[in-house]
Amino acid sequence: MEINLGFLLALLLIVVPFWKICEKAGYSGWLSLLVMLPLINIGFLFFLAFADWPRDKESGQP
């Protein structure tokens, strides 16, 4: 099985920023791996956009 270098590069360009976003939001960075799954990645994006972040709850922000 041949691993496509372009696929790995695209994967890094997508997963790494989502990893940082998850950590800044107060979630585990491992959740960023969900962006690799078709259709689940769309649901995960909506979850990040509209869910109450644990970090906001800790700091008391609305």
mmJSON file of the N, C-alpha and C atoms, coordinates in Angstrom:
{"data_MODEL":{"atom_site":{
"group_PDB":["ATOM","ATOM","ATOM","ATOM","ATOM","ATOM","ATOM","ATOM","ATOM","ATOM","ATOM","ATOM","ATOM","ATOM","ATOM","ATOM","ATOM","ATOM","ATOM","ATOM","ATOM","ATOM","ATOM","ATOM","ATOM","ATOM","ATOM","ATOM","ATOM","ATOM","ATOM","ATOM","ATOM","ATOM","ATOM","ATOM","ATOM","ATOM","ATOM","ATOM","ATOM","ATOM","ATOM","ATOM","ATOM","ATOM","ATOM","ATOM","ATOM","ATOM","ATOM","ATOM","ATOM","ATOM","ATOM","ATOM","ATOM","ATOM","ATOM","ATOM","ATOM","ATOM","ATOM","ATOM","ATOM","ATOM","ATOM","ATOM","ATOM","ATOM","ATOM","ATOM","ATOM","ATOM","ATOM","ATOM","ATOM","ATOM","ATOM","ATOM","ATOM","ATOM","ATOM","ATOM","ATOM","ATOM","ATOM","ATOM","ATOM","ATOM","ATOM","ATOM","ATOM","ATOM","ATOM","ATOM","ATOM","ATOM","ATOM","ATOM","ATOM","ATOM","ATOM","ATOM","ATOM","ATOM","ATOM","ATOM","ATOM","ATOM","ATOM","ATOM","ATOM","ATOM","ATOM","ATOM","ATOM","ATOM","ATOM","ATOM","ATOM","ATOM","ATOM","ATOM","ATOM","ATOM","ATOM","ATOM","ATOM","ATOM","ATOM","ATOM","ATOM","ATOM","ATOM","ATOM","ATOM","ATOM","ATOM","ATOM","ATOM","ATOM","ATOM","ATOM","ATOM","ATOM","ATOM","ATOM","ATOM","ATOM","ATOM","ATOM","ATOM","ATOM","ATOM","ATOM","ATOM","ATOM","ATOM","ATOM","ATOM","ATOM","ATOM","ATOM","ATOM","ATOM","ATOM","ATOM","ATOM","ATOM","ATOM","ATOM","ATOM","ATOM","ATOM","ATOM","ATOM","ATOM","ATOM","ATOM","ATOM","ATOM","ATOM","ATOM","ATOM","ATOM"],
"id":[1,2,3,4,5,6,7,8,9,10,11,12,13,14,15,16,17,18,19,20,21,22,23,24,25,26,27,28,29,30,31,32,33,34,35,36,37,38,39,40,41,42,43,44,45,46,47,48,49,50,51,52,53,54,55,56,57,58,59,60,61,62,63,64,65,66,67,68,69,70,71,72,73,74,75,76,77,78,79,80,81,82,83,84,85,86,87,88,89,90,91,92,93,94,95,96,97,98,99,100,101,102,103,104,105,106,107,108,109,110,111,112,113,114,115,116,117,118,119,120,121,122,123,124,125,126,127,128,129,130,131,132,133,134,135,136,137,138,139,140,141,142,143,144,145,146,147,148,149,150,151,152,153,154,155,156,157,158,159,160,161,162,163,164,165,166,167,168,169,170,171,172,173,174,175,176,177,178,179,180,181,182,183,184,185,186],
"type_symbol":["N","C","C","N","C","C","N","C","C","N","C","C","N","C","C","N","C","C","N","C","C","N","C","C","N","C","C","N","C","C","N","C","C","N","C","C","N","C","C","N","C","C","N","C","C","N","C","C","N","C","C","N","C","C","N","C","C","N","C","C","N","C","C","N","C","C","N","C","C","N","C","C","N","C","C","N","C","C","N","C","C","N","C","C","N","C","C","N","C","C","N","C","C","N","C","C","N","C","C","N","C","C","N","C","C","N","C","C","N","C","C","N","C","C","N","C","C","N","C","C","N","C","C","N","C","C","N","C","C","N","C","C","N","C","C","N","C","C","N","C","C","N","C","C","N","C","C","N","C","C","N","C","C","N","C","C","N","C","C","N","C","C","N","C","C","N","C","C","N","C","C","N","C","C","N","C","C","N","C","C","N","C","C","N","C","C"],
"label_atom_id":["N","CA","C","N","CA","C","N","CA","C","N","CA","C","N","CA","C","N","CA","C","N","CA","C","N","CA","C","N","CA","C","N","CA","C","N","CA","C","N","CA","C","N","CA","C","N","CA","C","N","CA","C","N","CA","C","N","CA","C","N","CA","C","N","CA","C","N","CA","C","N","CA","C","N","CA","C","N","CA","C","N","CA","C","N","CA","C","N","CA","C","N","CA","C","N","CA","C","N","CA","C","N","CA","C","N","CA","C","N","CA","C","N","CA","C","N","CA","C","N","CA","C","N","CA","C","N","CA","C","N","CA","C","N","CA","C","N","CA","C","N","CA","C","N","CA","C","N","CA","C","N","CA","C","N","CA","C","N","CA","C","N","CA","C","N","CA","C","N","CA","C","N","CA","C","N","CA","C","N","CA","C","N","CA","C","N","CA","C","N","CA","C","N","CA","C","N","CA","C","N","CA","C","N","CA","C","N","CA","C","N","CA","C","N","CA","C"],
"label_alt_id":[null,null,null,null,null,null,null,null,null,null,null,null,null,null,null,null,null,null,null,null,null,null,null,null,null,null,null,null,null,null,null,null,null,null,null,null,null,null,null,null,null,null,null,null,null,null,null,null,null,null,null,null,null,null,null,null,null,null,null,null,null,null,null,null,null,null,null,null,null,null,null,null,null,null,null,null,null,null,null,null,null,null,null,null,null,null,null,null,null,null,null,null,null,null,null,null,null,null,null,null,null,null,null,null,null,null,null,null,null,null,null,null,null,null,null,null,null,null,null,null,null,null,null,null,null,null,null,null,null,null,null,null,null,null,null,null,null,null,null,null,null,null,null,null,null,null,null,null,null,null,null,null,null,null,null,null,null,null,null,null,null,null,null,null,null,null,null,null,null,null,null,null,null,null,null,null,null,null,null,null,null,null,null,null,null,null],
"label_comp_id":["MET","MET","MET","GLU","GLU","GLU","ILE","ILE","ILE","ASN","ASN","ASN","LEU","LEU","LEU","GLY","GLY","GLY","PHE","PHE","PHE","LEU","LEU","LEU","LEU","LEU","LEU","ALA","ALA","ALA","LEU","LEU","LEU","LEU","LEU","LEU","LEU","LEU","LEU","ILE","ILE","ILE","VAL","VAL","VAL","VAL","VAL","VAL","PRO","PRO","PRO","PHE","PHE","PHE","TRP","TRP","TRP","LYS","LYS","LYS","ILE","ILE","ILE","CYS","CYS","CYS","GLU","GLU","GLU","LYS","LYS","LYS","ALA","ALA","ALA","GLY","GLY","GLY","TYR","TYR","TYR","SER","SER","SER","GLY","GLY","GLY","TRP","TRP","TRP","LEU","LEU","LEU","SER","SER","SER","LEU","LEU","LEU","LEU","LEU","LEU","VAL","VAL","VAL","MET","MET","MET","LEU","LEU","LEU","PRO","PRO","PRO","LEU","LEU","LEU","ILE","ILE","ILE","ASN","ASN","ASN","ILE","ILE","ILE","GLY","GLY","GLY","PHE","PHE","PHE","LEU","LEU","LEU","PHE","PHE","PHE","PHE","PHE","PHE","LEU","LEU","LEU","ALA","ALA","ALA","PHE","PHE","PHE","ALA","ALA","ALA","ASP","ASP","ASP","TRP","TRP","TRP","PRO","PRO","PRO","ARG","ARG","ARG","ASP","ASP","ASP","LYS","LYS","LYS","GLU","GLU","GLU","SER","SER","SER","GLY","GLY","GLY","GLN","GLN","GLN","PRO","PRO","PRO"],
"label_asym_id":["A","A","A","A","A","A","A","A","A","A","A","A","A","A","A","A","A","A","A","A","A","A","A","A","A","A","A","A","A","A","A","A","A","A","A","A","A","A","A","A","A","A","A","A","A","A","A","A","A","A","A","A","A","A","A","A","A","A","A","A","A","A","A","A","A","A","A","A","A","A","A","A","A","A","A","A","A","A","A","A","A","A","A","A","A","A","A","A","A","A","A","A","A","A","A","A","A","A","A","A","A","A","A","A","A","A","A","A","A","A","A","A","A","A","A","A","A","A","A","A","A","A","A","A","A","A","A","A","A","A","A","A","A","A","A","A","A","A","A","A","A","A","A","A","A","A","A","A","A","A","A","A","A","A","A","A","A","A","A","A","A","A","A","A","A","A","A","A","A","A","A","A","A","A","A","A","A","A","A","A","A","A","A","A","A","A"],
"label_entity_id":["1","1","1","1","1","1","1","1","1","1","1","1","1","1","1","1","1","1","1","1","1","1","1","1","1","1","1","1","1","1","1","1","1","1","1","1","1","1","1","1","1","1","1","1","1","1","1","1","1","1","1","1","1","1","1","1","1","1","1","1","1","1","1","1","1","1","1","1","1","1","1","1","1","1","1","1","1","1","1","1","1","1","1","1","1","1","1","1","1","1","1","1","1","1","1","1","1","1","1","1","1","1","1","1","1","1","1","1","1","1","1","1","1","1","1","1","1","1","1","1","1","1","1","1","1","1","1","1","1","1","1","1","1","1","1","1","1","1","1","1","1","1","1","1","1","1","1","1","1","1","1","1","1","1","1","1","1","1","1","1","1","1","1","1","1","1","1","1","1","1","1","1","1","1","1","1","1","1","1","1","1","1","1","1","1","1"],
"label_seq_id":[1,1,1,2,2,2,3,3,3,4,4,4,5,5,5,6,6,6,7,7,7,8,8,8,9,9,9,10,10,10,11,11,11,12,12,12,13,13,13,14,14,14,15,15,15,16,16,16,17,17,17,18,18,18,19,19,19,20,20,20,21,21,21,22,22,22,23,23,23,24,24,24,25,25,25,26,26,26,27,27,27,28,28,28,29,29,29,30,30,30,31,31,31,32,32,32,33,33,33,34,34,34,35,35,35,36,36,36,37,37,37,38,38,38,39,39,39,40,40,40,41,41,41,42,42,42,43,43,43,44,44,44,45,45,45,46,46,46,47,47,47,48,48,48,49,49,49,50,50,50,51,51,51,52,52,52,53,53,53,54,54,54,55,55,55,56,56,56,57,57,57,58,58,58,59,59,59,60,60,60,61,61,61,62,62,62],
"pdbx_PDB_ins_code":[null,null,null,null,null,null,null,null,null,null,null,null,null,null,null,null,null,null,null,null,null,null,null,null,null,null,null,null,null,null,null,null,null,null,null,null,null,null,null,null,null,null,null,null,null,null,null,null,null,null,null,null,null,null,null,null,null,null,null,null,null,null,null,null,null,null,null,null,null,null,null,null,null,null,null,null,null,null,null,null,null,null,null,null,null,null,null,null,null,null,null,null,null,null,null,null,null,null,null,null,null,null,null,null,null,null,null,null,null,null,null,null,null,null,null,null,null,null,null,null,null,null,null,null,null,null,null,null,null,null,null,null,null,null,null,null,null,null,null,null,null,null,null,null,null,null,null,null,null,null,null,null,null,null,null,null,null,null,null,null,null,null,null,null,null,null,null,null,null,null,null,null,null,null,null,null,null,null,null,null,null,null,null,null,null,null],
"Cartn_x":[0.849,0.0,0.892,0.708,1.525,0.847,1.634,1.115,1.424,0.401,0.543,1.068,2.172,2.779,1.839,1.094,0.129,-0.962,-1.401,-2.418,-1.894,-0.669,-0.082,0.108,0.507,0.683,-0.659,-1.679,-3.013,-3.533,-3.274,-3.698,-3.051,-1.772,-1.08,-1.597,-1.899,-2.386,-3.789,-4.508,-5.858,-5.874,-5.211,-5.284,-4.559,-3.392,-2.614,-3.369,-3.952,-4.719,-5.932,-6.619,-7.759,-7.303,-6.11,-5.551,-5.397,-4.822,-4.623,-5.962,-6.933,-8.254,-8.899,-8.818,-9.405,-8.752,-7.439,-6.752,-7.107,-7.206,-7.566,-9.003,-9.848,-11.245,-11.414,-10.396,-10.479,-10.778,-10.791,-11.013,-9.677,-9.687,-8.486,-8.111,-6.832,-6.36,-6.641,-6.809,-7.085,-8.414,-9.317,-10.587,-10.371,-9.24,-8.969,-8.853,-8.62,-8.539,-9.891,-10.965,-12.291,-12.427,-11.581,-11.689,-11.254,-10.675,-10.269,-11.417,-12.515,-13.632,-14.701,-15.047,-16.064,-17.395,-18.072,-19.35,-19.239,-18.449,-18.25,-17.504,-16.618,-15.859,-16.777,-17.84,-18.781,-19.509,-19.955,-20.603,-19.666,-18.41,-17.422,-17.185,-17.165,-16.991,-18.159,-19.383,-20.548,-20.494,-20.044,-19.907,-18.941,-17.79,-16.823,-17.379,-18.166,-18.683,-19.771,-20.627,-21.81,-21.854,-20.956,-20.969,-20.368,-20.772,-20.138,-18.779,-17.738,-16.388,-16.073,-15.424,-15.039,-14.163,-13.331,-12.448,-13.267,-14.356,-15.207,-15.931,-16.322,-17.011,-16.08,-14.79,-13.824,-13.542,-13.508,-13.163,-14.383,-15.579,-16.792,-17.289,-16.808,-17.276,-18.608,-19.469,-20.786,-20.688],
"Cartn_y":[-1.176,0.0,1.236,2.055,3.254,4.435,5.142,6.322,7.536,8.269,9.441,10.606,11.196,12.309,13.509,13.754,14.853,14.667,13.43,13.135,13.422,13.004,13.253,14.739,15.476,16.919,17.597,17.225,17.795,17.435,16.224,15.788,16.633,16.897,17.736,19.161,19.674,21.046,21.207,20.119,20.182,19.791,18.699,18.181,19.082,19.591,20.4,21.662,22.446,23.611,23.226,22.149,21.712,21.248,20.669,20.25,21.465,22.55,23.775,24.398,24.394,24.947,24.162,22.844,22.013,22.303,22.42,22.701,24.08,25.072,26.418,26.474,25.615,25.574,24.818,24.07,23.31,21.836,21.388,19.98,19.297,17.986,17.222,17.419,17.554,17.707,16.487,15.335,14.109,14.173,15.047,15.198,15.691,16.336,16.857,15.738,14.526,13.403,13.101,13.629,13.426,14.106,15.099,15.783,14.882,13.733,12.803,11.899,11.897,11.011,11.756,11.249,11.913,12.028,13.127,13.494,13.78,13.021,13.309,14.625,14.922,16.174,17.395,17.305,18.428,18.611,17.506,17.578,18.105,17.709,18.18,19.677,20.168,21.6,22.389,21.906,22.561,22.484,21.358,21.216,22.26,22.422,23.425,24.839,25.073,26.422,26.802,25.867,26.218,25.672,24.779,24.218,25.206,25.076,25.857,25.23,26.032,25.521,25.412,24.338,24.195,25.347,25.884,26.981,28.222,28.483,29.632,29.43,28.202,27.916,28.129,27.772,27.93,29.395,30.225,31.631,32.486,31.915,32.642,33.563,33.383,34.206,33.667,34.561,34.109,33.315],
"Cartn_z":[0.0,0.0,0.0,-0.972,-1.122,-0.423,0.359,1.048,0.19,-0.142,-0.989,-0.154,-0.593,0.134,0.186,-0.873,-0.893,0.141,0.313,1.324,2.724,2.995,4.313,4.576,3.563,3.708,3.989,3.238,3.454,4.842,5.259,6.582,7.671,7.545,8.524,8.508,7.328,7.228,7.805,7.951,8.504,9.981,10.332,11.698,12.691,12.335,13.281,13.711,12.795,13.262,14.117,13.756,14.563,15.945,16.021,17.309,18.216,17.666,18.446,18.848,17.948,18.256,19.399,19.334,20.392,21.737,21.751,23.011,23.551,22.673,23.124,23.629,23.093,23.523,24.833,25.233,26.47,26.259,25.011,24.696,24.446,24.441,24.137,22.67,22.421,21.051,20.19,20.836,20.097,19.341,19.766,19.047,17.62,17.376,16.037,15.006,15.444,14.509,13.867,14.442,13.852,12.494,12.204,10.915,9.765,10.062,9.009,8.567,9.313,8.996,8.202,7.028,6.213,6.958,6.767,7.374,8.872,9.583,11.004,11.156,10.202,10.277,10.2,9.453,9.353,10.682,11.265,12.567,13.641,13.577,14.547,14.406,13.186,12.949,13.544,13.354,13.949,15.478,15.999,17.446,18.002,17.366,17.826,17.718,16.703,16.482,17.483,17.865,18.635,20.065,20.426,21.782,22.774,24.028,25.089,25.383,25.294,25.492,26.975,27.39,28.797,29.287,28.443,28.838,29.2,28.47,28.785,30.112,30.398,31.658,32.849,32.677,33.76,34.056,33.004,33.201,33.534,33.433,33.774,32.677,31.454,30.341,29.851,29.328,28.839,27.562],
"occupancy":[1.0,1.0,1.0,1.0,1.0,1.0,1.0,1.0,1.0,1.0,1.0,1.0,1.0,1.0,1.0,1.0,1.0,1.0,1.0,1.0,1.0,1.0,1.0,1.0,1.0,1.0,1.0,1.0,1.0,1.0,1.0,1.0,1.0,1.0,1.0,1.0,1.0,1.0,1.0,1.0,1.0,1.0,1.0,1.0,1.0,1.0,1.0,1.0,1.0,1.0,1.0,1.0,1.0,1.0,1.0,1.0,1.0,1.0,1.0,1.0,1.0,1.0,1.0,1.0,1.0,1.0,1.0,1.0,1.0,1.0,1.0,1.0,1.0,1.0,1.0,1.0,1.0,1.0,1.0,1.0,1.0,1.0,1.0,1.0,1.0,1.0,1.0,1.0,1.0,1.0,1.0,1.0,1.0,1.0,1.0,1.0,1.0,1.0,1.0,1.0,1.0,1.0,1.0,1.0,1.0,1.0,1.0,1.0,1.0,1.0,1.0,1.0,1.0,1.0,1.0,1.0,1.0,1.0,1.0,1.0,1.0,1.0,1.0,1.0,1.0,1.0,1.0,1.0,1.0,1.0,1.0,1.0,1.0,1.0,1.0,1.0,1.0,1.0,1.0,1.0,1.0,1.0,1.0,1.0,1.0,1.0,1.0,1.0,1.0,1.0,1.0,1.0,1.0,1.0,1.0,1.0,1.0,1.0,1.0,1.0,1.0,1.0,1.0,1.0,1.0,1.0,1.0,1.0,1.0,1.0,1.0,1.0,1.0,1.0,1.0,1.0,1.0,1.0,1.0,1.0,1.0,1.0,1.0,1.0,1.0,1.0],
"B_iso_or_equiv":[0.0,0.0,0.0,0.0,0.0,0.0,0.0,0.0,0.0,0.0,0.0,0.0,0.0,0.0,0.0,0.0,0.0,0.0,0.0,0.0,0.0,0.0,0.0,0.0,0.0,0.0,0.0,0.0,0.0,0.0,0.0,0.0,0.0,0.0,0.0,0.0,0.0,0.0,0.0,0.0,0.0,0.0,0.0,0.0,0.0,0.0,0.0,0.0,0.0,0.0,0.0,0.0,0.0,0.0,0.0,0.0,0.0,0.0,0.0,0.0,0.0,0.0,0.0,0.0,0.0,0.0,0.0,0.0,0.0,0.0,0.0,0.0,0.0,0.0,0.0,0.0,0.0,0.0,0.0,0.0,0.0,0.0,0.0,0.0,0.0,0.0,0.0,0.0,0.0,0.0,0.0,0.0,0.0,0.0,0.0,0.0,0.0,0.0,0.0,0.0,0.0,0.0,0.0,0.0,0.0,0.0,0.0,0.0,0.0,0.0,0.0,0.0,0.0,0.0,0.0,0.0,0.0,0.0,0.0,0.0,0.0,0.0,0.0,0.0,0.0,0.0,0.0,0.0,0.0,0.0,0.0,0.0,0.0,0.0,0.0,0.0,0.0,0.0,0.0,0.0,0.0,0.0,0.0,0.0,0.0,0.0,0.0,0.0,0.0,0.0,0.0,0.0,0.0,0.0,0.0,0.0,0.0,0.0,0.0,0.0,0.0,0.0,0.0,0.0,0.0,0.0,0.0,0.0,0.0,0.0,0.0,0.0,0.0,0.0,0.0,0.0,0.0,0.0,0.0,0.0,0.0,0.0,0.0,0.0,0.0,0.0],
"pdbx_formal_charge":[null,null,null,null,null,null,null,null,null,null,null,null,null,null,null,null,null,null,null,null,null,null,null,null,null,null,null,null,null,null,null,null,null,null,null,null,null,null,null,null,null,null,null,null,null,null,null,null,null,null,null,null,null,null,null,null,null,null,null,null,null,null,null,null,null,null,null,null,null,null,null,null,null,null,null,null,null,null,null,null,null,null,null,null,null,null,null,null,null,null,null,null,null,null,null,null,null,null,null,null,null,null,null,null,null,null,null,null,null,null,null,null,null,null,null,null,null,null,null,null,null,null,null,null,null,null,null,null,null,null,null,null,null,null,null,null,null,null,null,null,null,null,null,null,null,null,null,null,null,null,null,null,null,null,null,null,null,null,null,null,null,null,null,null,null,null,null,null,null,null,null,null,null,null,null,null,null,null,null,null,null,null,null,null,null,null],
"auth_seq_id":[1,1,1,2,2,2,3,3,3,4,4,4,5,5,5,6,6,6,7,7,7,8,8,8,9,9,9,10,10,10,11,11,11,12,12,12,13,13,13,14,14,14,15,15,15,16,16,16,17,17,17,18,18,18,19,19,19,20,20,20,21,21,21,22,22,22,23,23,23,24,24,24,25,25,25,26,26,26,27,27,27,28,28,28,29,29,29,30,30,30,31,31,31,32,32,32,33,33,33,34,34,34,35,35,35,36,36,36,37,37,37,38,38,38,39,39,39,40,40,40,41,41,41,42,42,42,43,43,43,44,44,44,45,45,45,46,46,46,47,47,47,48,48,48,49,49,49,50,50,50,51,51,51,52,52,52,53,53,53,54,54,54,55,55,55,56,56,56,57,57,57,58,58,58,59,59,59,60,60,60,61,61,61,62,62,62],
"auth_comp_id":["MET","MET","MET","GLU","GLU","GLU","ILE","ILE","ILE","ASN","ASN","ASN","LEU","LEU","LEU","GLY","GLY","GLY","PHE","PHE","PHE","LEU","LEU","LEU","LEU","LEU","LEU","ALA","ALA","ALA","LEU","LEU","LEU","LEU","LEU","LEU","LEU","LEU","LEU","ILE","ILE","ILE","VAL","VAL","VAL","VAL","VAL","VAL","PRO","PRO","PRO","PHE","PHE","PHE","TRP","TRP","TRP","LYS","LYS","LYS","ILE","ILE","ILE","CYS","CYS","CYS","GLU","GLU","GLU","LYS","LYS","LYS","ALA","ALA","ALA","GLY","GLY","GLY","TYR","TYR","TYR","SER","SER","SER","GLY","GLY","GLY","TRP","TRP","TRP","LEU","LEU","LEU","SER","SER","SER","LEU","LEU","LEU","LEU","LEU","LEU","VAL","VAL","VAL","MET","MET","MET","LEU","LEU","LEU","PRO","PRO","PRO","LEU","LEU","LEU","ILE","ILE","ILE","ASN","ASN","ASN","ILE","ILE","ILE","GLY","GLY","GLY","PHE","PHE","PHE","LEU","LEU","LEU","PHE","PHE","PHE","PHE","PHE","PHE","LEU","LEU","LEU","ALA","ALA","ALA","PHE","PHE","PHE","ALA","ALA","ALA","ASP","ASP","ASP","TRP","TRP","TRP","PRO","PRO","PRO","ARG","ARG","ARG","ASP","ASP","ASP","LYS","LYS","LYS","GLU","GLU","GLU","SER","SER","SER","GLY","GLY","GLY","GLN","GLN","GLN","PRO","PRO","PRO"],
"auth_asym_id":["A","A","A","A","A","A","A","A","A","A","A","A","A","A","A","A","A","A","A","A","A","A","A","A","A","A","A","A","A","A","A","A","A","A","A","A","A","A","A","A","A","A","A","A","A","A","A","A","A","A","A","A","A","A","A","A","A","A","A","A","A","A","A","A","A","A","A","A","A","A","A","A","A","A","A","A","A","A","A","A","A","A","A","A","A","A","A","A","A","A","A","A","A","A","A","A","A","A","A","A","A","A","A","A","A","A","A","A","A","A","A","A","A","A","A","A","A","A","A","A","A","A","A","A","A","A","A","A","A","A","A","A","A","A","A","A","A","A","A","A","A","A","A","A","A","A","A","A","A","A","A","A","A","A","A","A","A","A","A","A","A","A","A","A","A","A","A","A","A","A","A","A","A","A","A","A","A","A","A","A","A","A","A","A","A","A"],
"auth_atom_id":["N","CA","C","N","CA","C","N","CA","C","N","CA","C","N","CA","C","N","CA","C","N","CA","C","N","CA","C","N","CA","C","N","CA","C","N","CA","C","N","CA","C","N","CA","C","N","CA","C","N","CA","C","N","CA","C","N","CA","C","N","CA","C","N","CA","C","N","CA","C","N","CA","C","N","CA","C","N","CA","C","N","CA","C","N","CA","C","N","CA","C","N","CA","C","N","CA","C","N","CA","C","N","CA","C","N","CA","C","N","CA","C","N","CA","C","N","CA","C","N","CA","C","N","CA","C","N","CA","C","N","CA","C","N","CA","C","N","CA","C","N","CA","C","N","CA","C","N","CA","C","N","CA","C","N","CA","C","N","CA","C","N","CA","C","N","CA","C","N","CA","C","N","CA","C","N","CA","C","N","CA","C","N","CA","C","N","CA","C","N","CA","C","N","CA","C","N","CA","C","N","CA","C","N","CA","C","N","CA","C","N","CA","C","N","CA","C"],
"pdbx_PDB_model_num":[1,1,1,1,1,1,1,1,1,1,1,1,1,1,1,1,1,1,1,1,1,1,1,1,1,1,1,1,1,1,1,1,1,1,1,1,1,1,1,1,1,1,1,1,1,1,1,1,1,1,1,1,1,1,1,1,1,1,1,1,1,1,1,1,1,1,1,1,1,1,1,1,1,1,1,1,1,1,1,1,1,1,1,1,1,1,1,1,1,1,1,1,1,1,1,1,1,1,1,1,1,1,1,1,1,1,1,1,1,1,1,1,1,1,1,1,1,1,1,1,1,1,1,1,1,1,1,1,1,1,1,1,1,1,1,1,1,1,1,1,1,1,1,1,1,1,1,1,1,1,1,1,1,1,1,1,1,1,1,1,1,1,1,1,1,1,1,1,1,1,1,1,1,1,1,1,1,1,1,1,1,1,1,1,1,1]
}}}
